[in-house]
Amino acid sequence: MTVYTYKVLREYPDGSQAKRARRITCTEPLRVGGLYVRLGKGFPGMQRVIAEVAQEYQEG
């Protein structure tokens, strides 16, 4: 299983973005630059993926 870590920014409907980036860890690959809605608990609304931080392979 591969675990991906990304930096995401909250994006508002008027196109503005939050000032502080957050990290999210998931098992499915996301597209850098993509806009996602409802990424999970703690990531409400629209989130823009700005960078891939890490990609790790874990057995199990």
N, C-alpha and C positions, 0 to 999 in steps of 0.2 A: 504494500500500500504506500502511496506517495502522499506526503503532507506538504501543502503549499502555505507560505506565509506572504501576505500582501499588505501594503500600506494603502489605506483608503481615506478619502475625504468625503464628508457629508456635503451633498449638493442640494440647493434649494430650487424650487420651481422657476424662480426668476433668473437662474443661471449662476448666481453667486455661490461661493464655496466657503466652508468653514475654514478657520485659520489653523487648526490643529489636526494633524493626521493621526489615524489610529491604525493598529495592526489587527489583522484577522487571520486566523488559521483555518484552513478547510482541506478537504480531501479531493475536491474537484477543481480542475484548473479554471482560472478566470482569465479574461482577456484584459491586458493592461490598456487603460484608456476607456474601458467599457463602463457603462452606467448600469448599476444593478439596484433592484428594489427588494427590500426585505431580505437581507443577507442572513438574518438570524437574530437571536436574542442579543440585545445590546447594540444592534446596528439598524435602527428604524429608518424609514424613509429611503431616499435615494443615496447611493454611495458610489463614488467614482474611484476606480482602481488606478492608482498613480504609479505604483512600482511593485515588482516582485522582489521580496526581500530574501526568501530562502525556499529551497526545494529539497526535501529530505525523503529518503526511502526508508520505510520501517517494515520489518517483517511482521506478519501476523494477520 
